[in-house]
């Protein structure tokens, strides 16, 4: 609710800040003010542990050239909160700050709050605004952590709705950093997006927010259009109208290219025609055309990325690797679509975060960059390797099951990442080491996502209709 300004404990600036925000949204027809009440405002110092922060900065050999590379100041990173679950009535926030930040249950949409500088504002009831959107934050959370830790002179503002697959705990590592702020907001709300860009003097947008699960798109494709196309349009229009915008990085997917029809298909380069085969990929392709139009018509300095399948810590268990891991941990057979022969190229999430670090500093506006690795593996082989890592190789036959395939399931995706390699990036995490690291994380954080039963079914349809959304153990509906 505060916005990064240092305040004396006797100052009324926090109350004044709240009043200005309430006034803004009271005038805003796109956001309905439900209720607000401030019972107390206190400040409390947060001690920084510089040694610990330095020790856990992601390893990276990349260093930007201050003379030739693009150097941002204030970054708006959409969809950076990762995976989310919260018991009814509980505080939501990094564990280290749970005693400091509370709000009513269920968590209100449109709530603006942050951990600014060395002060934390305490509220027992906050501004509540009715908004709706969809976003994810698996990759975005890792990018936010990397940038906020490695570049303390960059101000990183994460803007995320906290949908069913989002979790503030994924940002624990940077929650206390002076150069980090979180804004709970909807990318489909033009006024809120414009307000945040102006208030935070944003010069760089890294747009990760999207509905991404293909299975969901077969049953709930309208939500994909709303979030992936309209949400992107809102961000572009806000960026176009905002003075000082120097970079807009749009995160797309290799699925926009369509299916690699055979295993002899040549790796697709950025100039390849787009032929998406499912509603999710089609909305991402549509969003790309909007981004290109804003670059050509308004000279908005846009960059587009298209990436392989990403795996690693923080990923919601509706995706293949965390889903299979959680199924095996529960003693259940994995649910392989079709005969399991479809392949994907898997890239470890920290390698992807480093790719975005390079793209942020070195990519040229108007360019498209593939982000791909060298781990093309069938879904069946992924399942077998996970069973082996979890020490259940003797139960291999019982732990593998085959279920009906998707409406359409691309055989493979193959992309050429030569342009990104020329900027200095390369894949570093070996496949088996990355998979073991991922399994260890999910074993340790088995309760991170609350009740994930809806995500572990063969064909999840989270959010398709009322009553089918993901719920946690205390009955809080997280998907509607």
C-alpha positions in Angstrom: 0.0 0.0 0.0 3.0 2.2 0.5 5.0 2.9 -2.5 8.7 2.9 -1.6 8.9 6.3 0.1 10.9 6.4 3.3 8.7 7.8 6.1 9.1 8.9 9.6 7.0 6.8 12.1 5.2 10.0 13.1 4.5 11.0 9.5 1.0 10.8 8.0 2.4 10.1 4.5 1.1 6.5 4.5 -2.4 7.7 5.2 -2.1 10.4 2.6 -0.9 7.8 0.1 -3.9 5.6 0.8 -6.2 8.5 0.4 -4.8 9.4 -3.0 -5.2 5.8 -4.2 -8.8 5.6 -2.9 -9.5 8.9 -4.6 -8.0 7.6 -7.9 -10.1 4.4 -7.9 -13.2 6.2 -6.8 -13.0 8.1 -10.1 -12.2 5.0 -12.1 -15.1 3.4 -13.8 -13.2 0.2 -14.6 -12.6 -0.6 -10.9 -15.3 -0.8 -8.4 -14.4 0.3 -4.9 -15.9 -2.3 -2.5 -14.7 -1.1 0.9 -11.7 0.2 2.7 -10.8 0.8 6.3 -7.5 1.6 7.9 -7.3 0.5 11.6 -3.6 1.3 12.1 -0.5 2.2 10.3 2.8 1.4 11.8 6.3 1.2 10.4 8.9 -1.3 11.3 12.5 -1.6 10.2 13.6 -4.6 8.3 17.2 -5.7 8.8 19.0 -6.6 5.6 21.4 -9.6 5.6 23.8 -8.5 2.8 26.0 -11.6 3.2 23.1 -14.0 2.8 21.7 -12.0 -0.2 25.1 -12.1 -1.9 25.5 -15.9 -1.2 22.2 -16.9 -2.9 22.4 -14.7 -6.0 21.9 -16.9 -9.0 25.2 -17.8 -10.7 25.7 -16.0 -14.0 28.8 -15.2 -16.0 27.0 -12.5 -17.9 27.8 -8.8 -17.1 26.2 -6.0 -19.2 28.4 -3.5 -20.9 27.6 -0.2 -19.4 28.6 1.6 -22.6 26.9 -0.5 -25.3 24.1 -2.4 -23.6 20.6 -1.3 -22.6 20.5 -0.6 -18.9 17.1 -0.3 -17.3 16.1 1.6 -14.2 12.5 0.7 -13.3 11.2 -2.7 -14.5 7.6 -3.7 -14.5 7.5 -7.5 -14.6 4.1 -9.0 -15.1 3.2 -12.5 -13.8 6.1 -12.9 -11.5 4.6 -14.4 -8.4 4.7 -18.0 -9.3 2.3 -20.5 -7.7 -0.2 -19.6 -5.0 -2.3 -21.2 -2.2 -3.6 -19.6 1.0 -5.7 -20.9 3.8 -8.9 -19.0 4.5 -8.3 -16.2 7.0 -4.5 -16.5 6.8 -2.1 -13.8 5.9 -0.6 -13.9 2.5 2.9 -12.9 2.1 6.4 -14.2 2.4 6.8 -16.3 5.5 9.3 -13.9 6.9 6.6 -11.2 6.7 3.5 -13.1 7.6 3.3 -11.4 11.0 3.5 -8.0 9.3 0.9 -8.2 6.5 -2.7 -9.3 6.8 -5.9 -8.9 4.9 -9.4 -10.3 5.0 -10.3 -13.7 3.6 -10.7 -14.4 0.7 -7.8 -12.2 -0.6 -9.2 -9.2 -2.4 -8.4 -8.6 -6.0 -6.8 -5.3 -7.0 -5.0 -4.9 -3.7 -1.8 -2.8 -3.9 0.8 -3.5 -1.4 4.6 -3.8 -1.2 7.7 -4.1 1.0 9.3 -0.7 0.3 12.8 0.3 1.3 13.3 -0.4 5.0 9.8 0.2 6.2 6.7 -2.0 6.2 3.2 -0.7 6.7 0.9 -2.7 8.8 -2.8 -2.8 7.8 -5.5 -5.0 9.3 -7.9 -4.0 6.5 -6.9 -2.6 3.2 -8.2 -1.0 0.0 -10.3 -3.6 -1.9 -11.0 -3.2 -5.7 -12.9 -5.6 -7.8 -10.9 -6.7 -10.8 -10.4 -9.9 -12.7 -7.6 -11.3 -14.8 -5.4 -14.4 -15.3 -1.6 -14.7 -15.1 1.1 -17.1 -14.2 4.5 -16.5 -12.7 6.7 -19.6 -12.7 9.4 -18.1 -15.0 8.7 -14.6 -14.0 9.5 -15.2 -10.3 12.9 -16.6 -11.2 13.7 -13.6 -13.5 12.6 -11.2 -10.7 14.8 -12.9 -8.2 17.8 -12.8 -10.5 17.4 -9.2 -11.5 16.6 -7.8 -8.0 19.5 -9.6 -6.4 22.2 -9.2 -9.0 21.4 -5.6 -9.9 20.5 -3.6 -6.8 20.4 -0.4 -8.8 17.4 -1.8 -10.8 14.0 -1.2 -9.3 11.9 -4.4 -9.9 8.1 -4.0 -9.7 6.3 -7.3 -10.0 2.7 -6.9 -11.1 0.5 -10.1 -10.7 -3.1 -11.0 -10.2 -2.3 -14.0 -8.0 -4.5 -16.4 -9.9 -5.0 -20.1 -9.0 -1.4 -20.9 -10.1 0.3 -18.0 -8.3 2.2 -17.9 -5.0 3.9 -15.0 -3.2 6.1 -17.4 -1.3 8.1 -17.8 -4.5 9.3 -14.3 -4.0 10.5 -14.8 -0.4 14.1 -14.5 -1.5 13.6 -10.8 -2.5 10.7 -9.7 -0.3 13.0 -7.6 1.9 15.1 -6.1 -0.8 15.0 -2.3 -1.1 14.7 -2.4 -4.9 11.7 -4.8 -5.0 8.0 -4.1 -4.9 4.9 -6.2 -5.5 1.6 -4.8 -6.9 -1.4 -7.1 -6.9 -3.2 -6.1 -10.1 -4.9 -7.2 -13.3 -3.3 -6.8 -16.7 -6.8 -6.4 -18.2 -7.4 -3.2 -16.2 -6.2 -0.3 -18.3 -6.4 2.3 -15.6 -4.6 0.3 -13.0 -1.8 -0.6 -15.4 -1.4 3.0 -16.5 -1.4 4.2 -12.9 1.3 1.8 -11.9 3.5 2.6 -14.9 3.2 6.3 -14.1 3.6 6.0 -10.3 6.7 3.8 -10.6 8.2 5.7 -13.5 8.5 2.4 -15.5 11.0 2.4 -18.4 11.0 -1.4 -19.1 8.2 -4.0 -19.3 8.9 -7.7 -19.2 5.5 -9.3 -19.9 5.3 -12.9 -18.6 1.6 -12.9 -17.6 -0.5 -15.4 -19.5 -2.9 -18.3 -19.3 -0.6 -21.2 -20.4 -2.0 -24.6 -19.8 -3.0 -26.2 -23.1 -5.5 -28.6 -21.5 -7.4 -25.7 -19.9 -7.5 -24.0 -23.3 -9.5 -26.8 -24.8 -12.3 -26.3 -22.3 -12.0 -22.6 -21.3 -10.5 -20.8 -24.3 -12.4 -17.5 -23.7 -10.2 -16.9 -20.7 -7.1 -17.3 -22.8 -8.3 -14.7 -25.3 -9.1 -12.3 -22.5 -5.8 -12.7 -20.7 -3.3 -13.4 -23.5 -4.6 -11.1 -26.2 -6.6 -8.4 -24.4 -4.2 -8.3 -21.5 -1.3 -7.8 -23.8 -3.2 -5.1 -25.7 -3.7 -3.2 -22.4 -0.1 -3.3 -21.6 1.0 -2.2 -25.1 -1.4 0.7 -25.0 -0.3 1.8 -21.6 3.3 1.5 -22.6 2.7 3.5 -25.8 1.1 6.3 -23.8 3.7 6.3 -21.1 6.6 8.6 -21.5 10.1 7.1 -21.2 9.3 3.5 -22.2 12.6 2.1 -23.5 11.9 -1.7 -23.7 8.9 -3.9 -23.9 9.8 -7.6 -23.8 6.9 -9.9 -24.7 7.2 -13.5 -23.7 5.7 -15.9 -26.2 6.1 -19.6 -26.8 7.6 -22.1 -29.3 4.0 -23.5 -29.7 3.2 -20.6 -32.0 5.2 -22.3 -34.8 2.9 -25.3 -34.6 3.9 -29.0 -34.8 7.2 -30.4 -35.9 5.6 -33.0 -38.1 8.4 -35.5 -38.1 11.6 -36.1 -36.2 13.5 -35.0 -39.3 11.8 -31.6 -39.3 14.5 -28.8 -39.4 14.7 -26.6 -36.3 12.5 -23.6 -36.8 14.0 -20.2 -36.9 12.4 -16.9 -35.9 11.3 -16.2 -39.5 9.2 -19.4 -39.7 5.5 -19.0 -40.4 3.2 -19.2 -37.4 0.8 -22.2 -37.4 -0.6 -22.7 -33.9 -2.6 -25.9 -33.4 -4.4 -25.2 -30.1 -6.4 -22.3 -28.6 -3.6 -21.4 -26.1 -0.9 -21.2 -28.9 -3.3 -19.2 -31.1 -3.9 -16.6 -28.5 -0.1 -16.2 -28.0 0.3 -15.9 -31.8 -2.4 -13.2 -31.8 -0.7 -11.3 -29.0 2.5 -11.4 -31.0 0.9 -9.7 -33.9 -0.3 -6.9 -31.6 3.2 -6.5 -30.3 4.6 -6.3 -33.8 2.0 -3.7 -34.8 2.8 -1.4 -31.9 6.5 -1.6 -32.8 5.8 -0.7 -36.5 3.1 1.8 -36.0 4.2 3.6 -32.8 7.9 2.7 -32.7 7.4 1.0 -29.3 10.8 -0.7 -28.6 9.5 -4.3 -28.5 11.3 -7.6 -28.3 9.6 -11.0 -28.6 10.8 -14.3 -27.2 9.7 -17.8 -28.0 10.8 -20.5 -25.6 10.8 -24.3 -25.2 9.1 -26.1 -22.3 10.5 -24.9 -19.0 10.8 -26.9 -15.8 12.1 -26.4 -12.3 11.1 -25.1 -8.8 8.0 -22.9 -8.5 6.0 -24.5 -11.3 2.3 -25.2 -10.6 1.6 -29.0 -10.7 -0.7 -28.9 -13.7 2.4 -29.1 -15.9 4.0 -32.4 -16.8 7.2 -32.6 -14.6 5.7 -31.3 -11.4 2.5 -33.2 -12.0 4.2 -36.5 -12.6 6.4 -35.9 -9.5 3.4 -35.2 -7.3 1.5 -38.2 -8.6 4.5 -40.5 -7.9 5.0 -39.0 -4.4 1.4 -39.9 -3.7 1.9 -43.4 -4.9 -0.2 -42.9 -7.9 0.5 -43.9 -11.5 1.5 -41.0 -13.8 -1.1 -40.2 -16.5 0.6 -40.2 -19.9 -1.4 -38.8 -22.8 -1.7 -41.1 -25.7 1.2 -43.5 -26.0 3.7 -41.1 -24.4 5.8 -40.8 -27.6 5.3 -37.0 -28.0 8.6 -35.2 -27.3 9.3 -31.8 -25.8 12.6 -29.9 -25.4 13.0 -29.2 -21.7 15.0 -26.2 -20.4 15.8 -25.5 -16.7 14.2 -22.4 -15.4 17.4 -20.7 -14.1 18.9 -21.1 -17.6 15.8 -19.4 -18.9 16.1 -16.6 -16.3 19.7 -16.0 -17.5 18.4 -15.9 -21.1 16.1 -13.1 -20.2 19.0 -11.3 -18.4 20.9 -11.3 -21.7 17.8 -10.4 -23.8 17.0 -7.5 -21.4 20.5 -5.9 -21.9 21.5 -7.0 -25.4 18.4 -7.6 -27.6 17.6 -5.2 -30.3 14.1 -3.7 -30.5 12.0 -5.3 -33.3 13.8 -8.6 -33.0 12.5 -12.1 -32.1 14.6 -14.6 -30.1 14.1 -18.3 -29.7 15.1 -19.7 -26.3 15.7 -23.4 -26.7 17.8 -26.2 -25.3 19.2 -29.6 -26.3 17.0 -31.9 -24.1 14.4 -33.3 -26.5 12.8 -36.2 -24.6 9.6 -38.1 -24.9 7.0 -37.8 -22.2 7.3 -41.5 -21.5 11.1 -41.2 -20.9 10.5 -38.2 -18.6 8.0 -40.4 -16.6 10.5 -43.3 -16.3 13.3 -41.0 -15.2 11.2 -39.4 -12.5 10.2 -42.8 -11.2 13.9 -43.8 -11.1 14.9 -40.6 -9.3 12.2 -41.1 -6.7 13.5 -44.6 -6.0 10.6 -46.5 -7.3 12.2 -48.2 -10.3 11.0 -51.6 -9.1 7.4 -50.3 -9.5 7.9 -48.9 -13.0 5.0 -50.9 -14.6 2.5 -50.1 -11.9 3.4 -46.4 -11.9 2.9 -45.8 -15.6 -0.6 -45.5 -17.1 -1.8 -44.3 -20.5 -4.9 -42.1 -20.8 -6.8 -40.7 -23.8 -4.8 -38.0 -25.7 -5.6 -34.3 -25.9 -7.9 -33.1 -28.7 -4.7 -32.4 -30.6 -1.2 -33.1 -29.3 1.7 -31.8 -31.3 4.3 -34.4 -31.9 7.3 -32.2 -31.1 8.6 -28.6 -31.1 12.0 -27.9 -32.5 13.6 -24.4 -32.6 16.9 -22.9 -33.5 18.4 -20.5 -30.8 21.4 -19.4 -32.8 20.4 -15.7 -32.6 20.4 -15.9 -28.8 23.7 -17.7 -28.7 25.2 -14.9 -30.6 24.2 -12.6 -27.7 26.3 -14.7 -25.4 23.7 -17.1 -23.8 24.0 -20.9 -23.6 22.2 -23.6 -21.7 24.2 -24.7 -18.6 22.1 -27.1 -16.5 22.5 -30.8 -17.5 19.1 -32.5 -17.9 19.5 -35.1 -15.2 20.9 -32.7 -12.6 18.1 -30.2 -13.3 15.5 -32.9 -13.0 17.0 -34.2 -9.6 17.1 -30.6 -8.3 13.5 -30.1 -9.3 12.3 -33.3 -7.7 14.2 -32.4 -4.5 12.4 -29.0 -4.4 9.0 -30.6 -4.8 9.7 -33.2 -2.2 10.7 -30.5 0.3 7.8 -28.1 -0.6 5.1 -30.7 -1.0 2.6 -28.4 0.8 3.5 -25.3 -1.2 0.3 -25.3 -3.3 -2.4 -26.4 -0.9 -4.9 -28.9 -2.3 -3.7 -29.7 -5.8 -6.0 -32.6 -6.5 -7.8 -30.8 -9.4 -4.4 -30.3 -11.1 -3.3 -34.0 -10.8 -6.2 -35.4 -12.9 -5.4 -36.7 -16.4 -7.0 -33.7 -18.1 -7.3 -30.7 -15.8 -10.0 -28.2 -16.5 -9.3 -25.8 -13.6 -11.6 -22.7 -13.8 -13.8 -24.1 -16.7 -17.0 -23.7 -14.7 -18.1 -22.7 -11.2 -17.4 -25.5 -8.8 -14.5 -26.9 -10.8 -11.8 -24.5 -9.7 -8.9 -25.4 -7.5 -9.6 -25.2 -3.8 -7.3 -25.5 -0.9 -7.9 -27.6 2.3 -9.8 -24.8 4.0 -12.3 -24.5 1.2 -11.0 -21.2 -0.3 -11.8 -21.2 -4.0 -8.7 -20.1 -5.9 -9.8 -20.3 -9.4 -13.1 -18.5 -9.8 
